[in-house]
Structures are given as structure tokens and as C-alpha cells.
């Protein structure tokens, strides 16, 4: 991977789906806006707020690296098409 083709990918959808937690429940429990959580869930976030990421990680008892991972842009686009 080079810097030009690396993307940050959110794993929130798979984490919440695996645990049976809804976007609304996570938003309510963490005090985050529904739209903030929805964008992260759908991997549509352009900028990540440290406070939001921290609140989600604490609530779910996960590390930042579990929530956000680096991926190759080509692999990311291939995953999105599937």
C-alpha cells in the first residue's frame, strides 16, 4: 500500500450487526448524534472526531484499531461492489 491508495475503513456495521446493537441505541447510549453514528456505520465519514470515536470504543469495549482499519483503495472499492 502506498499513501496515495490507502483509505480508512469503518468496521462499525459489522461490529453492531454482530452484537445486535442498532444505530439509534448506540447514539442514545453514547450521546452522539444519530447522523454521526449512521455515517460511521455506513462508512461515509470523511473526518473522524476523536471524542466520537472514543465514546464508541468505550461503549463497545473495543480498541480504535477494531473500529477503524487501513485498507487499499482498490480492495475497498471491490468490497463496496459486493
C-alpha positions, 0 to 999 in steps of 0.5 A: 500500500502506498499513501496515495491508495490507502483509505480508512475503513469503518468496521462499525456495521459489522461490529453492531450487526454482530452484537445486535446493537442498532444505530439509534441505541448506540447514539442514545447510549453514547450521546452522539448524534444519530447522523454521526453514528449512521455515517460511521456505520455506513462508512461515509465519514470523511473526518473522524472526531476523536471524542466520537470515536472514543465514546464508541470504543468505550461503549463497545469495549473495543480498541480504535484499531477494531473500529477503524482499519487501513485498507487499499483503495482498490480492495475497498472499492471491490468490497463496496461492489459486493 
